[in-house]
Amino acid sequence: MKKLIFLWSLIAMIAVTATSCKEDTEPRLEKPTEFVLNTPPMAENTYVLSSTSGIEFTLSQPNYGLGVVPFYSIEIAKDEAFNESVAVEGQYTSAAFTVPGESMALAICSLWGYDSRESFDGAARPVYVRAVSDINNVDYARIESNVIELKSVKPYFAVKLPAKMYLIGQPQGWDINNGSMVLSEPDNGIGSDIYTGTFEISADDAASGFRFYTELGSWGDNGVLPSVGAAADDGDNQSVSVDDSGTYAGKCVAGKGNWNITNWPGGTMKITVDLKSMQVVFQKVN
């Protein structure tokens, strides 16, 4: 019996030791402590931003302890203390990258509060920059670099405007160049990919069909943007009907199939197209 107890104790000890060794040798991402953004060679000069220009940055890779590929991004501020800052659009996986002039101009206009051409002064100004390194799903991986100064950056007026979509079909004469029936993102939902518009549509026009386009000028191909319809292929039209409240809700796809609303009574129709969930809503407005 004593031998049996000893044997089981020995097995347990070996198991614990093996587990401890495995835990000690298991690769683990370290919390980084070093991250340097280098000052660009042109930092003392004036950067004149444009839609075709860019600012080159290089940095040292953080010491994560493993061969991982972090995501790098840039933030800018009005002062070295970064009391007020904004993130610059874009992520990079290389330690040397170019931030497009448009992205930098958008960030500067946002930071300085330029929301109209009348408020925009166009003056060159110093811009303080830091880099951020992060790894998806690792909450302690984020690290901010040192702050560098770009002595003079001359922006241009760049403000993101709501994206637009166009109803194309019988209600507007099947003219791919006619953008009179516009659906738009809301001002407070830029980038949401949710478009709304309100139109007067007769019963005959609704029954004859329509679809949507993210841009004008080309009818496009089956199953791909710029057309958004009830089905992928041209001619694969879908007959639908509104319910007792005057509403139809259903799916949409990239494609050229039309909606034909068979029981639309005529009148004001509010249309919502959600390109993230790929859903449409046609609703009677009293």
NORKAHU-V716329 format. One line per field, one symbol per residue. ss: DSSP state (H for helix, E for strand, C for the rest). Layout:
ss: ???
This chain:
ss: CHHHHHHHHHHHHHHHHHHHHHHHHCCCCCCCCCCCECCCCCCCCEEECCCCCEEEEEECCCCCCCCCCCEEEEEEECCCCCCCEEEEEEEECCCEEEEEHHHHHHHHHHHHCCCCCCCCCCCEEEEEEEEEEECCCCCCCCEECCCEEEEEEECCCCCCCCCEEEEEEHHHCCCCCCCCCEEECCHHHCCCCEEEEEEEECHHHHHHCEEEECCCCCCCCCCCCCEEECCCCCCCCEEECCCCCCEEEEECEECCCCEEECCCCCEEEEEEEECCCCEEEEEECC
